[in-house]
Amino acid sequence: MNEVRIEQRLNKKVKEHGGLALKLVSPGFAGVPDRLVLFNGSKVAFAELKAPAKKLRALQRKRKKQLEALGFKVYKIDSYEAVDRMLEEMVL
């Protein structure tokens, strides 16, 4: 399993549950998570996708803390199980 397959799973599962998983590109502001995940009821989270057992880089950890300080959930998604856990918290 690699990051691409995990990202495909995330997109598929979010769509199945009626949400959006938007690719996040932020020129001039490096380290932002890969996806912005949106569901009905103003449910918003960020998802940083990683290959299994890969860790967040220092700048990614910093951005995660910044977003969490603003009240957003930020998930590190490195497995199919992590996708399922995120969905359980957000929509199930």
C-alpha positions as CSV (number, residue, x, y, z in Angstrom):
1,M,0.0,0.0,0.0
2,N,1.3,3.5,-0.8
3,E,0.2,7.1,-0.4
4,V,-1.6,7.2,-3.8
5,R,-3.8,4.2,-2.9
6,I,-4.6,5.7,0.5
7,E,-5.6,9.0,-1.1
8,Q,-7.8,7.1,-3.6
9,R,-9.5,5.3,-0.7
10,L,-10.0,8.6,1.2
11,N,-11.6,10.3,-1.9
12,K,-13.9,7.3,-2.5
13,K,-15.0,6.9,1.1
14,V,-15.6,10.7,1.6
15,K,-17.7,10.8,-1.6
16,E,-19.7,7.7,-0.6
17,H,-20.6,9.6,2.6
18,G,-21.7,12.7,0.7
19,G,-18.6,14.8,1.4
20,L,-15.8,16.4,-0.5
21,A,-12.1,15.8,-0.2
22,L,-10.6,18.8,-2.0
23,K,-6.9,18.8,-3.0
24,L,-5.3,21.7,-1.1
25,V,-2.6,23.8,-2.8
26,S,-1.3,26.8,-1.1
27,P,1.5,28.7,-3.0
28,G,3.8,30.5,-0.7
29,F,2.6,28.6,2.4
30,A,4.4,25.3,2.4
31,G,3.5,22.4,4.7
32,V,-0.3,22.6,4.5
33,P,-2.2,19.3,4.6
34,D,-3.0,17.5,1.3
35,R,-6.8,17.5,1.5
36,L,-9.5,19.7,2.9
37,V,-12.4,17.3,3.9
38,L,-15.9,18.8,4.1
39,F,-19.2,17.2,5.2
40,N,-22.8,18.5,5.8
41,G,-23.3,20.4,9.0
42,S,-20.2,22.5,8.7
43,K,-17.9,19.6,9.5
44,V,-14.4,20.5,8.3
45,A,-11.1,18.7,8.7
46,F,-7.7,18.6,7.1
47,A,-6.0,15.3,6.0
48,E,-2.3,14.8,5.6
49,L,-1.7,11.7,3.6
50,K,1.4,9.6,4.2
51,A,2.7,6.2,3.1
52,P,2.4,3.6,6.0
53,A,4.9,4.3,8.8
54,K,6.0,7.6,7.4
55,K,6.1,10.6,9.8
56,L,5.1,14.2,9.4
57,R,8.0,16.5,8.5
58,A,8.8,19.4,11.0
59,L,7.0,22.0,8.9
60,Q,3.9,19.7,8.5
61,R,3.9,19.3,12.3
62,K,4.0,23.1,12.7
63,R,1.1,23.6,10.3
64,K,-0.9,20.9,12.1
65,K,-0.5,22.7,15.4
66,Q,-1.4,26.1,13.8
67,L,-4.6,24.6,12.3
68,E,-5.5,22.9,15.5
69,A,-5.0,26.1,17.4
70,L,-7.6,27.6,15.2
71,G,-10.0,24.8,16.1
72,F,-9.7,22.5,13.1
73,K,-9.2,18.8,13.2
74,V,-6.1,17.6,11.4
75,Y,-5.7,13.9,10.6
76,K,-2.6,12.0,9.6
77,I,-3.9,9.4,7.2
78,D,-1.4,6.5,6.6
79,S,-3.7,3.5,6.2
80,Y,-7.1,2.4,5.2
81,E,-7.9,2.1,8.9
82,A,-7.0,5.7,9.4
83,V,-9.4,6.7,6.7
84,D,-12.1,4.7,8.4
85,R,-11.3,6.2,11.9
86,M,-11.5,9.8,10.4
87,L,-14.9,9.0,8.9
88,E,-16.2,7.5,12.1
89,E,-15.3,10.7,13.9
90,M,-16.7,13.0,11.3
91,V,-19.9,11.4,10.0
92,L,-20.9,8.1,11.6
